[in-house]
Amino acid sequence: MFIPRSKLYTRRKQLLQSCRHALLLGGLVRHVSYRLGLHGRLGVSTHHVSLPPRQRLARPLKIAFASDLHAGPSTHPAIFEQLFARLQQEQPDLLLLGGDYVAGPAHHAAQLCAGLAACQPPLGKFGVFGNHDLATDDGHIGAMFAAAGVQMLVNRAVGLAAPFQQVSVCGMDDPWTGEPNPRMTFARAGAVRIFLVHAPDGLLTLSGQRYHIAFAGHTHGGQIARRNGRPLVWPKGPLSRKLYHGRYAVAGNGDLIVTRGVGCSTIPVRLNADPELVICTLQ
């Protein structure tokens, strides 16, 4: 019997989640929603990050970042097929995953494993856990992802292979429901640091740690938004409400890129907050 790692886990919350999933009729509601176009249309946002002259890379490093897939009764699996097909087209050097892989029990992550295994970026696949993952058996998710070639980073950094050996991916635990430790996260990081965290609020924990580019999800861009993209449903967390989608300059540090994510949480509907794959070129 596993015990969820989430610091906010309660039996009452687990019961409410079970009730919500029952109302989704075993995935029937997500099927209707998807057929009606209410999952949105998967798009790609592109960014270019220039490093200081002394840290320029031997060649551009192409990074793909996807988050908040929410496999389970609220997200139709076809959206994952679209994501993995687009990753195949983009051919990134590196794939980063921002957490919240499931909506509900950990076993739903199995829907993602074939696609993840088929995706073979030459520099690897790395992920962090999100609040939904920590509310279930994140160890089981980690084991399934490991079999698909994904390394999960919980407060640790991993260096990349040549010619990017000066680059490290620094993955921190979820800032609200996990046990984030910035000192451990950056302890063995190289000269060029990519910071990976589930929620933008992870920036509040850094205590002076520096990075060159950061990636986060969690917000869904609100998931339900006005036509101008301003959320009608605000994400949880002070920075998540402020930095809910796009690229943001962070005082005294590198920029932060926040994605709307891929799947649907709670209800199988996205309005004016389309699912998104981020492609970032670092040089």
ZICORPE-V975338 format. One record per helix or strand of 2 or more residues. SS is the DSSP state (2 for helix, 1 for strand). FROM is the first residue (numbers start at 1). LEN is the number of residues. Records with the same first field share a line. If there is no record, write none. Layout:
SS: FROM-LEN, FROM-LEN
//
This chain:
2: 11-13, 25-11, 53-3, 78-13, 106-13, 131-4, 138-10, 182-5, 200-6, 220-3, 238-5
1: 43-7, 61-6, 71-2, 94-4, 102-2, 125-3, 150-3, 156-4, 167-5, 192-8, 213-5, 224-2, 246-3, 255-4, 276-7
//
